[in-house]
């Protein structure tokens, strides 16, 4: 085994991960705060008003990064769930399950901010078009994963059952993403494109991308923090947790 | 990889594949009959006949908006380029409603007119500052770019003034 694979293998053990996550988390949080501050200042102060929507468009600096994260976090949860199902790694189970509340929050923010923008711009808070409906289904999938996880007594069995639900639900991701292409929807198509030019002025694009970066860092920090707590709770009786508690002077 | 893991992986991948195929078929089937809206051409071809109420989508034709002086009633024509359909609506229109703007109206046919109970404005995916939109409109006018859409600059004139 080469060094990288060995390091990765070691990282799967709870004590190593606990230390590693604890060291990395403050940095991610700092980066998230920094990028978030720059992105918000750029988006709310520096970026010009839109030619049609005036200042109301500024909600995209929250809405679009949250929407991207709602899909990204789900993909992370499904990949971790897959690893948990096939290799039965305890850490993968915990990571998959701790993704769910974060993703559900991002999805909720996406729906609420979209609704707030939709009322003045479209003329309605909500409509059952394909994009809005599939995003709502995404929220229900997250809630289903959380619900299933806490409905089963045995933590490890619960994680595997919920991971399976998360994995099956991944078919919704392409539906959310391509819904605006496949159907006639009220929701507009993608503004920012990876391939080809984006339909947004550069002065508005950079704060948007900075906010997206901030959301990514925040997700990393939040996930590591949640996973550490979940690890402690699940490994409560193990030697390494006892040693840790003694070292912290709690015992 | 040991045989147990291999078996689990095959099983999970098989289930994922089956779910994927099922979802793809559902999406494919829904594409044929999940219409969020009908265009004026589709309505005039009789596709709206089976619905009590339906959504009508298209652009508001230039110069077609008539507001009643004493009520909230608005008349305008929705066009998809090929065919036009007169629409009547009583109520408050969204901010983005203007000529040459894509709208989606919910309502029913009353003879040859469409009576809307709700009018929603569809926003496009373009975001740009006012100055850029004005500059683009000027450049379009200079080079006589002949498009059915007169460009964002024209829209801006009829727009409610954006806050500074």
Interface residues (C-beta under 8 A of the other chain):
Chain A: X48 X49 X50 X51 X52 X53 X54 X55 X56 X57 X60 X82 X85 X86 X87 X120 X121 X122 X123 X124 X127 X129 X130 X167 X168 X170 X171 X172 X175 X182 X183 X184 X185 X186 X188 X189 X190 X191 X199 X200 X201 X203 X204
Chain B: X5 X8 X9 X12 X15 X16 X19 X20 X23 X27 X30 X31 X34 X35 X36 X37 X57 X92 X93 X94 X95 X96 X97 X104 X118 X119 X120 X121 X122 X123 X124 X125 X126 X127 X128 X129 X130 X131 X132 X133 X134 X152 X155 X156 X159 X162 X163 X164
